[in-house]
Amino acid sequence: MRRRILRATLVAAVCAVLLFAVPLAVATLRLYQQDELRELQQLADRVAVSVPAHVSASGDPVELPPVESDTAVAVYDAGGHRVTGSGPATGDGPVRTAVRGAGSSHRIGDRLVVAVPVGSGEQVRAAVRVSAPAAQPLHRAALTWAGMLGLAAVAVGVAVLLSVRSSRRLARPLEALAATAVRLETGDLEARAAPSGLPEADEIATALNRAAERIDHLLRRERAFSADASHQLRTALTRVRLELESAPSDPDPYDAIRAALESLNHMEATLADLLALARDVPERAPLDIGALLAATESRWHGELAAGGRPLRIVADDGLPEAVGSARAARQVLDVLLANAAVHGQGAVTIRARDAAGVLAVDVEDEGPGLPDDRDLFDRRRPLPGTPNGHGIGLALARSLVEAEGGRLFVSRRAPRPRFTWLVASDPAPDG
């Protein structure tokens, strides 16, 4: 990646230098050529001023100014014959043009030639011809081009150094993002992209981290599903087995079979609820607490009554409105009632009440109390010898409650232990 960035920057720098240098080099050559012609023009004008009134080979001599060795100066009479100086004996095209009263400049062979008239209009009495090598402006331009080439080399070198620094600054965050993506691909869901200070890369890193956290959360829920489902279904499977085993000795075996089928239906509903809760986003639908308590009483009254333990349902008047998933609510109450049935004693009471504008559901029994040395909501394996002990169920219940935006906690440990569920409510609209 760094090589590609460096290569692209180098190509861009070279193209920019060429686009700037080529027109400048051509303009420099033309400027030197015009400067050379102007110097020749000025020299010819100075000579023209010193030419006497009567110009002839036998007349007054014409004094020519000192010039460089490669510069030729000549004076011609009105007939185009050379009077003095260096140049062709008979005037060439520029001289003939000057004799007619107009100055001119031409390139003849390898020399630049300038000719100016002496006099004006019909009184041209002579012409001055000055010439110099045409390669002289090219030599001056070549020196300038060499300097420009050096500056271009310095500019390209600076561009390369800056591109190396920029490529490192740009490539390092992208390479870090690629490494993080590779770690996520290999299953390391703890991998996170660190901020780099480059806004664009940081936006990508933030999105990648959010996606990783979301995937990690979903996978944890999927992995926990089997453990949660097994915990919730263990009691139901045991009940079905006992009912089927007791069918041969039952006077009416169909009752046992019907009870087993009912348990299987409940088990199927529980499995469907847990699967949906493991994959779906939390629901924000109104929660019918009356229907929920009635369904819970229908499911658990018989089982608790069979053990000589009554189930009491108490719902205060004017309960606050609540929102959430009916599936999650069923599973939470099932966990709390199963916990009371296995570990508690005496009557089990479910009470729905108003807790400072929030719907609270209490589940308590008449047992001696809960252990003080353990976090009952910590997910762990059941203790040896207690296959139905505290372990997964309460952790599942708390996770379901918190996913719905509520709270689940032990409001009283002993005596008569009580679990309290604060159900989420709709936030009041602004305004």
Contacts in CASP RR format, 6 or more apart in sequence:
PFRMAT RR
TARGET T0000
AUTHOR 0000-0000-0000
METHOD contacts of the structure
MODEL  1
MRRRILRATLVAAVCAVLLFAVPLAVATLRLYQQDELRELQQLADRVAVS
VPAHVSASGDPVELPPVESDTAVAVYDAGGHRVTGSGPATGDGPVRTAVR
GAGSSHRIGDRLVVAVPVGSGEQVRAAVRVSAPAAQPLHRAALTWAGMLG
LAAVAVGVAVLLSVRSSRRLARPLEALAATAVRLETGDLEARAAPSGLPE
ADEIATALNRAAERIDHLLRRERAFSADASHQLRTALTRVRLELESAPSD
PDPYDAIRAALESLNHMEATLADLLALARDVPERAPLDIGALLAATESRW
HGELAAGGRPLRIVADDGLPEAVGSARAARQVLDVLLANAAVHGQGAVTI
RARDAAGVLAVDVEDEGPGLPDDRDLFDRRRPLPGTPNGHGIGLALARSL
VEAEGGRLFVSRRAPRPRFTWLVASDPAPDG
1 167 0 8 1.000
1 171 0 8 1.000
1 174 0 8 1.000
1 175 0 8 1.000
2 167 0 8 1.000
2 168 0 8 1.000
2 171 0 8 1.000
5 163 0 8 1.000
5 166 0 8 1.000
5 167 0 8 1.000
5 170 0 8 1.000
5 171 0 8 1.000
6 160 0 8 1.000
6 163 0 8 1.000
6 164 0 8 1.000
6 167 0 8 1.000
9 159 0 8 1.000
9 160 0 8 1.000
9 162 0 8 1.000
9 163 0 8 1.000
9 166 0 8 1.000
9 167 0 8 1.000
10 156 0 8 1.000
10 159 0 8 1.000
10 160 0 8 1.000
10 163 0 8 1.000
12 159 0 8 1.000
13 155 0 8 1.000
13 156 0 8 1.000
13 157 0 8 1.000
13 159 0 8 1.000
13 160 0 8 1.000
13 163 0 8 1.000
14 156 0 8 1.000
17 152 0 8 1.000
17 155 0 8 1.000
17 156 0 8 1.000
21 148 0 8 1.000
21 149 0 8 1.000
21 152 0 8 1.000
24 148 0 8 1.000
25 141 0 8 1.000
25 144 0 8 1.000
25 145 0 8 1.000
25 148 0 8 1.000
28 141 0 8 1.000
28 144 0 8 1.000
28 145 0 8 1.000
28 148 0 8 1.000
29 137 0 8 1.000
29 138 0 8 1.000
29 141 0 8 1.000
32 137 0 8 1.000
32 138 0 8 1.000
32 140 0 8 1.000
32 141 0 8 1.000
32 144 0 8 1.000
33 112 0 8 1.000
33 137 0 8 1.000
35 137 0 8 1.000
36 112 0 8 1.000
36 132 0 8 1.000
36 136 0 8 1.000
36 137 0 8 1.000
37 105 0 8 1.000
37 112 0 8 1.000
37 114 0 8 1.000
40 71 0 8 1.000
40 105 0 8 1.000
40 112 0 8 1.000
40 114 0 8 1.000
40 130 0 8 1.000
40 131 0 8 1.000
40 132 0 8 1.000
41 105 0 8 1.000
41 114 0 8 1.000
41 116 0 8 1.000
43 65 0 8 1.000
43 67 0 8 1.000
43 71 0 8 1.000
43 73 0 8 1.000
43 130 0 8 1.000
44 73 0 8 1.000
44 114 0 8 1.000
44 115 0 8 1.000
44 116 0 8 1.000
44 128 0 8 1.000
44 129 0 8 1.000
44 130 0 8 1.000
45 116 0 8 1.000
46 65 0 8 1.000
47 64 0 8 1.000
47 65 0 8 1.000
47 73 0 8 1.000
47 75 0 8 1.000
47 128 0 8 1.000
47 130 0 8 1.000
48 116 0 8 1.000
48 117 0 8 1.000
48 118 0 8 1.000
48 119 0 8 1.000
48 126 0 8 1.000
48 128 0 8 1.000
50 62 0 8 1.000
50 63 0 8 1.000
50 65 0 8 1.000
51 62 0 8 1.000
51 75 0 8 1.000
51 118 0 8 1.000
51 125 0 8 1.000
51 126 0 8 1.000
51 128 0 8 1.000
52 59 0 8 1.000
52 60 0 8 1.000
52 62 0 8 1.000
53 125 0 8 1.000
54 60 0 8 1.000
54 125 0 8 1.000
55 62 0 8 1.000
55 75 0 8 1.000
55 77 0 8 1.000
55 78 0 8 1.000
55 83 0 8 1.000
55 118 0 8 1.000
55 125 0 8 1.000
55 126 0 8 1.000
56 77 0 8 1.000
56 83 0 8 1.000
57 77 0 8 1.000
57 81 0 8 1.000
57 83 0 8 1.000
57 84 0 8 1.000
61 84 0 8 1.000
62 75 0 8 1.000
62 83 0 8 1.000
62 84 0 8 1.000
64 73 0 8 1.000
64 75 0 8 1.000
64 84 0 8 1.000
64 85 0 8 1.000
65 73 0 8 1.000
67 73 0 8 1.000
68 132 0 8 1.000
70 132 0 8 1.000
70 133 0 8 1.000
70 136 0 8 1.000
71 130 0 8 1.000
71 131 0 8 1.000
71 132 0 8 1.000
72 85 0 8 1.000
72 86 0 8 1.000
72 87 0 8 1.000
72 111 0 8 1.000
72 129 0 8 1.000
72 130 0 8 1.000
72 131 0 8 1.000
72 132 0 8 1.000
73 85 0 8 1.000
73 86 0 8 1.000
73 128 0 8 1.000
73 129 0 8 1.000
73 130 0 8 1.000
74 82 0 8 1.000
74 83 0 8 1.000
74 84 0 8 1.000
74 85 0 8 1.000
74 86 0 8 1.000
74 87 0 8 1.000
74 88 0 8 1.000
74 128 0 8 1.000
74 129 0 8 1.000
74 130 0 8 1.000
75 82 0 8 1.000
75 83 0 8 1.000
75 84 0 8 1.000
75 85 0 8 1.000
75 118 0 8 1.000
75 126 0 8 1.000
75 127 0 8 1.000
75 128 0 8 1.000
75 129 0 8 1.000
76 82 0 8 1.000
76 83 0 8 1.000
76 91 0 8 1.000
76 95 0 8 1.000
76 98 0 8 1.000
76 99 0 8 1.000
76 126 0 8 1.000
76 127 0 8 1.000
76 128 0 8 1.000
76 129 0 8 1.000
77 83 0 8 1.000
77 125 0 8 1.000
77 126 0 8 1.000
78 99 0 8 1.000
78 124 0 8 1.000
78 125 0 8 1.000
78 126 0 8 1.000
79 99 0 8 1.000
80 90 0 8 1.000
80 91 0 8 1.000
80 95 0 8 1.000
80 96 0 8 1.000
80 99 0 8 1.000
80 127 0 8 1.000
81 89 0 8 1.000
81 90 0 8 1.000
81 91 0 8 1.000
82 88 0 8 1.000
82 89 0 8 1.000
82 90 0 8 1.000
82 91 0 8 1.000
83 126 0 8 1.000
87 129 0 8 1.000
87 131 0 8 1.000
91 127 0 8 1.000
91 129 0 8 1.000
92 108 0 8 1.000
92 113 0 8 1.000
92 129 0 8 1.000
93 104 0 8 1.000
93 106 0 8 1.000
93 115 0 8 1.000
94 103 0 8 1.000
94 104 0 8 1.000
94 105 0 8 1.000
94 106 0 8 1.000
94 108 0 8 1.000
94 113 0 8 1.000
94 114 0 8 1.000
94 115 0 8 1.000
94 129 0 8 1.000
95 115 0 8 1.000
95 127 0 8 1.000
95 129 0 8 1.000
97 103 0 8 1.000
97 104 0 8 1.000
97 115 0 8 1.000
98 104 0 8 1.000
98 115 0 8 1.000
98 116 0 8 1.000
98 117 0 8 1.000
98 124 0 8 1.000
98 127 0 8 1.000
98 128 0 8 1.000
98 129 0 8 1.000
99 117 0 8 1.000
99 124 0 8 1.000
99 127 0 8 1.000
100 117 0 8 1.000
100 124 0 8 1.000
101 117 0 8 1.000
101 119 0 8 1.000
101 120 0 8 1.000
101 121 0 8 1.000
101 124 0 8 1.000
102 117 0 8 1.000
103 114 0 8 1.000
103 115 0 8 1.000
103 116 0 8 1.000
103 117 0 8 1.000
104 114 0 8 1.000
104 115 0 8 1.000
105 112 0 8 1.000
105 113 0 8 1.000
105 114 0 8 1.000
105 115 0 8 1.000
106 112 0 8 1.000
106 113 0 8 1.000
107 113 0 8 1.000
107 134 0 8 1.000
108 131 0 8 1.000
109 134 0 8 1.000
110 133 0 8 1.000
110 134 0 8 1.000
110 135 0 8 1.000
111 131 0 8 1.000
111 132 0 8 1.000
111 133 0 8 1.000
111 134 0 8 1.000
112 131 0 8 1.000
112 132 0 8 1.000
112 133 0 8 1.000
112 134 0 8 1.000
113 129 0 8 1.000
113 130 0 8 1.000
113 131 0 8 1.000
114 129 0 8 1.000
114 130 0 8 1.000
114 131 0 8 1.000
115 127 0 8 1.000
115 128 0 8 1.000
115 129 0 8 1.000
115 130 0 8 1.000
116 127 0 8 1.000
116 128 0 8 1.000
117 124 0 8 1.000
117 126 0 8 1.000
117 127 0 8 1.000
118 124 0 8 1.000
118 125 0 8 1.000
118 126 0 8 1.000
118 127 0 8 1.000
118 128 0 8 1.000
119 125 0 8 1.000
119 126 0 8 1.000
169 198 0 8 1.000
170 198 0 8 1.000
172 196 0 8 1.000
173 196 0 8 1.000
173 197 0 8 1.000
173 198 0 8 1.000
173 201 0 8 1.000
173 202 0 8 1.000
173 205 0 8 1.000
174 201 0 8 1.000
176 193 0 8 1.000
176 194 0 8 1.000
176 196 0 8 1.000
177 193 0 8 1.000
177 201 0 8 1.000
177 204 0 8 1.000
177 205 0 8 1.000
177 208 0 8 1.000
180 191 0 8 1.000
180 192 0 8 1.000
180 193 0 8 1.000
180 205 0 8 1.000
180 208 0 8 1.000
181 208 0 8 1.000
183 191 0 8 1.000
184 191 0 8 1.000
184 208 0 8 1.000
184 212 0 8 1.000
184 215 0 8 1.000
189 212 0 8 1.000
189 215 0 8 1.000
189 216 0 8 1.000
189 219 0 8 1.000
190 216 0 8 1.000
191 212 0 8 1.000
192 209 0 8 1.000
192 212 0 8 1.000
193 204 0 8 1.000
193 205 0 8 1.000
193 208 0 8 1.000
193 209 0 8 1.000
194 205 0 8 1.000
195 202 0 8 1.000
195 205 0 8 1.000
196 202 0 8 1.000
196 205 0 8 1.000
218 279 0 8 1.000
221 278 0 8 1.000
221 279 0 8 1.000
222 278 0 8 1.000
222 279 0 8 1.000
224 278 0 8 1.000
224 379 0 8 1.000
224 396 0 8 1.000
224 399 0 8 1.000
225 274 0 8 1.000
225 275 0 8 1.000
225 278 0 8 1.000
227 392 0 8 1.000
228 274 0 8 1.000
228 278 0 8 1.000
228 392 0 8 1.000
228 393 0 8 1.000
228 396 0 8 1.000
229 270 0 8 1.000
229 271 0 8 1.000
229 274 0 8 1.000
229 275 0 8 1.000
230 392 0 8 1.000
231 391 0 8 1.000
231 392 0 8 1.000
231 393 0 8 1.000
231 396 0 8 1.000
232 270 0 8 1.000
232 274 0 8 1.000
232 331 0 8 1.000
232 334 0 8 1.000
232 335 0 8 1.000
232 393 0 8 1.000
232 396 0 8 1.000
233 267 0 8 1.000
233 270 0 8 1.000
233 271 0 8 1.000
234 387 0 8 1.000
234 388 0 8 1.000
235 338 0 8 1.000
235 388 0 8 1.000
236 263 0 8 1.000
236 264 0 8 1.000
236 266 0 8 1.000
236 267 0 8 1.000
236 270 0 8 1.000
237 267 0 8 1.000
239 263 0 8 1.000
239 303 0 8 1.000
240 260 0 8 1.000
240 263 0 8 1.000
240 264 0 8 1.000
240 267 0 8 1.000
243 256 0 8 1.000
243 257 0 8 1.000
243 259 0 8 1.000
243 260 0 8 1.000
243 263 0 8 1.000
244 256 0 8 1.000
244 257 0 8 1.000
244 260 0 8 1.000
246 256 0 8 1.000
247 253 0 8 1.000
247 256 0 8 1.000
247 257 0 8 1.000
247 260 0 8 1.000
250 256 0 8 1.000
266 299 0 8 1.000
270 331 0 8 1.000
270 334 0 8 1.000
273 327 0 8 1.000
273 328 0 8 1.000
273 330 0 8 1.000
273 331 0 8 1.000
274 331 0 8 1.000
276 327 0 8 1.000
277 325 0 8 1.000
277 327 0 8 1.000
277 328 0 8 1.000
277 331 0 8 1.000
277 400 0 8 1.000
277 403 0 8 1.000
282 324 0 8 1.000
282 325 0 8 1.000
282 328 0 8 1.000
282 403 0 8 1.000
282 404 0 8 1.000
282 405 0 8 1.000
283 323 0 8 1.000
283 324 0 8 1.000
283 325 0 8 1.000
283 326 0 8 1.000
283 327 0 8 1.000
283 328 0 8 1.000
283 404 0 8 1.000
284 323 0 8 1.000
284 324 0 8 1.000
284 426 0 8 1.000
285 323 0 8 1.000
285 324 0 8 1.000
285 325 0 8 1.000
285 326 0 8 1.000
286 321 0 8 1.000
286 322 0 8 1.000
286 323 0 8 1.000
286 324 0 8 1.000
287 322 0 8 1.000
287 323 0 8 1.000
287 324 0 8 1.000
287 325 0 8 1.000
287 326 0 8 1.000
287 329 0 8 1.000
287 359 0 8 1.000
287 423 0 8 1.000
288 326 0 8 1.000
289 315 0 8 1.000
289 319 0 8 1.000
289 322 0 8 1.000
289 352 0 8 1.000
289 359 0 8 1.000
289 361 0 8 1.000
289 423 0 8 1.000
290 315 0 8 1.000
290 352 0 8 1.000
292 326 0 8 1.000
292 329 0 8 1.000
292 330 0 8 1.000
292 333 0 8 1.000
293 313 0 8 1.000
293 315 0 8 1.000
293 350 0 8 1.000
293 352 0 8 1.000
294 313 0 8 1.000
295 330 0 8 1.000
296 313 0 8 1.000
296 330 0 8 1.000
296 333 0 8 1.000
296 334 0 8 1.000
296 337 0 8 1.000
296 350 0 8 1.000
297 311 0 8 1.000
297 313 0 8 1.000
297 350 0 8 1.000
299 334 0 8 1.000
300 311 0 8 1.000
300 334 0 8 1.000
300 337 0 8 1.000
300 341 0 8 1.000
300 348 0 8 1.000
301 311 0 8 1.000
302 311 0 8 1.000
303 341 0 8 1.000
304 310 0 8 1.000
304 311 0 8 1.000
304 337 0 8 1.000
304 341 0 8 1.000
304 348 0 8 1.000
305 311 0 8 1.000
308 346 0 8 1.000
309 341 0 8 1.000
309 345 0 8 1.000
309 346 0 8 1.000
309 347 0 8 1.000
309 348 0 8 1.000
309 365 0 8 1.000
310 346 0 8 1.000
310 347 0 8 1.000
310 348 0 8 1.000
311 337 0 8 1.000
311 347 0 8 1.000
311 348 0 8 1.000
311 349 0 8 1.000
311 350 0 8 1.000
312 347 0 8 1.000
312 348 0 8 1.000
312 349 0 8 1.000
312 350 0 8 1.000
313 349 0 8 1.000
313 350 0 8 1.000
314 349 0 8 1.000
314 350 0 8 1.000
314 351 0 8 1.000
314 352 0 8 1.000
315 351 0 8 1.000
315 352 0 8 1.000
316 351 0 8 1.000
316 352 0 8 1.000
316 353 0 8 1.000
316 354 0 8 1.000
318 354 0 8 1.000
319 352 0 8 1.000
319 353 0 8 1.000
319 354 0 8 1.000
319 359 0 8 1.000
320 354 0 8 1.000
320 357 0 8 1.000
320 358 0 8 1.000
320 359 0 8 1.000
320 425 0 8 1.000
321 359 0 8 1.000
321 425 0 8 1.000
321 426 0 8 1.000
322 359 0 8 1.000
322 423 0 8 1.000
322 424 0 8 1.000
322 425 0 8 1.000
323 424 0 8 1.000
323 425 0 8 1.000
323 426 0 8 1.000
324 404 0 8 1.000
324 423 0 8 1.000
324 424 0 8 1.000
325 404 0 8 1.000
328 400 0 8 1.000
328 401 0 8 1.000
328 403 0 8 1.000
328 404 0 8 1.000
329 423 0 8 1.000
331 396 0 8 1.000
331 397 0 8 1.000
331 400 0 8 1.000
332 397 0 8 1.000
332 400 0 8 1.000
332 401 0 8 1.000
332 408 0 8 1.000
332 421 0 8 1.000
333 350 0 8 1.000
333 361 0 8 1.000
333 363 0 8 1.000
335 393 0 8 1.000
335 394 0 8 1.000
335 396 0 8 1.000
335 397 0 8 1.000
336 363 0 8 1.000
336 397 0 8 1.000
336 419 0 8 1.000
336 421 0 8 1.000
337 348 0 8 1.000
337 350 0 8 1.000
337 363 0 8 1.000
338 393 0 8 1.000
339 390 0 8 1.000
339 393 0 8 1.000
339 394 0 8 1.000
339 419 0 8 1.000
340 348 0 8 1.000
340 363 0 8 1.000
340 364 0 8 1.000
340 365 0 8 1.000
341 348 0 8 1.000
342 388 0 8 1.000
342 389 0 8 1.000
343 389 0 8 1.000
343 390 0 8 1.000
344 365 0 8 1.000
344 366 0 8 1.000
344 367 0 8 1.000
344 417 0 8 1.000
345 365 0 8 1.000
345 366 0 8 1.000
345 367 0 8 1.000
345 368 0 8 1.000
346 365 0 8 1.000
346 366 0 8 1.000
346 367 0 8 1.000
347 365 0 8 1.000
347 366 0 8 1.000
348 363 0 8 1.000
348 364 0 8 1.000
348 365 0 8 1.000
349 362 0 8 1.000
349 363 0 8 1.000
349 364 0 8 1.000
349 365 0 8 1.000
350 361 0 8 1.000
350 362 0 8 1.000
350 363 0 8 1.000
351 361 0 8 1.000
351 362 0 8 1.000
351 364 0 8 1.000
352 359 0 8 1.000
352 360 0 8 1.000
352 361 0 8 1.000
353 359 0 8 1.000
353 360 0 8 1.000
353 361 0 8 1.000
353 362 0 8 1.000
354 360 0 8 1.000
355 422 0 8 1.000
357 425 0 8 1.000
358 422 0 8 1.000
358 423 0 8 1.000
358 425 0 8 1.000
359 422 0 8 1.000
359 423 0 8 1.000
359 425 0 8 1.000
360 420 0 8 1.000
360 421 0 8 1.000
360 422 0 8 1.000
360 423 0 8 1.000
361 420 0 8 1.000
361 421 0 8 1.000
361 423 0 8 1.000
362 411 0 8 1.000
362 418 0 8 1.000
362 419 0 8 1.000
362 420 0 8 1.000
362 421 0 8 1.000
363 418 0 8 1.000
363 419 0 8 1.000
363 421 0 8 1.000
364 412 0 8 1.000
364 416 0 8 1.000
364 417 0 8 1.000
364 418 0 8 1.000
364 419 0 8 1.000
365 416 0 8 1.000
365 417 0 8 1.000
366 415 0 8 1.000
366 416 0 8 1.000
367 415 0 8 1.000
367 416 0 8 1.000
367 417 0 8 1.000
368 414 0 8 1.000
368 415 0 8 1.000
369 413 0 8 1.000
369 414 0 8 1.000
369 415 0 8 1.000
369 416 0 8 1.000
369 417 0 8 1.000
370 376 0 8 1.000
370 410 0 8 1.000
370 413 0 8 1.000
370 414 0 8 1.000
370 417 0 8 1.000
372 413 0 8 1.000
374 390 0 8 1.000
376 390 0 8 1.000
376 394 0 8 1.000
376 410 0 8 1.000
377 394 0 8 1.000
377 395 0 8 1.000
377 397 0 8 1.000
377 398 0 8 1.000
377 408 0 8 1.000
378 391 0 8 1.000
378 395 0 8 1.000
379 391 0 8 1.000
379 392 0 8 1.000
379 395 0 8 1.000
380 391 0 8 1.000
381 391 0 8 1.000
382 388 0 8 1.000
382 389 0 8 1.000
382 390 0 8 1.000
382 391 0 8 1.000
382 392 0 8 1.000
383 389 0 8 1.000
383 390 0 8 1.000
397 408 0 8 1.000
398 408 0 8 1.000
401 407 0 8 1.000
401 408 0 8 1.000
401 421 0 8 1.000
402 408 0 8 1.000
404 423 0 8 1.000
404 424 0 8 1.000
405 424 0 8 1.000
406 421 0 8 1.000
406 422 0 8 1.000
406 423 0 8 1.000
406 424 0 8 1.000
407 421 0 8 1.000
407 422 0 8 1.000
408 419 0 8 1.000
408 420 0 8 1.000
408 421 0 8 1.000
408 422 0 8 1.000
409 419 0 8 1.000
409 420 0 8 1.000
410 417 0 8 1.000
410 418 0 8 1.000
410 419 0 8 1.000
410 420 0 8 1.000
411 418 0 8 1.000
411 419 0 8 1.000
411 420 0 8 1.000
412 418 0 8 1.000
END
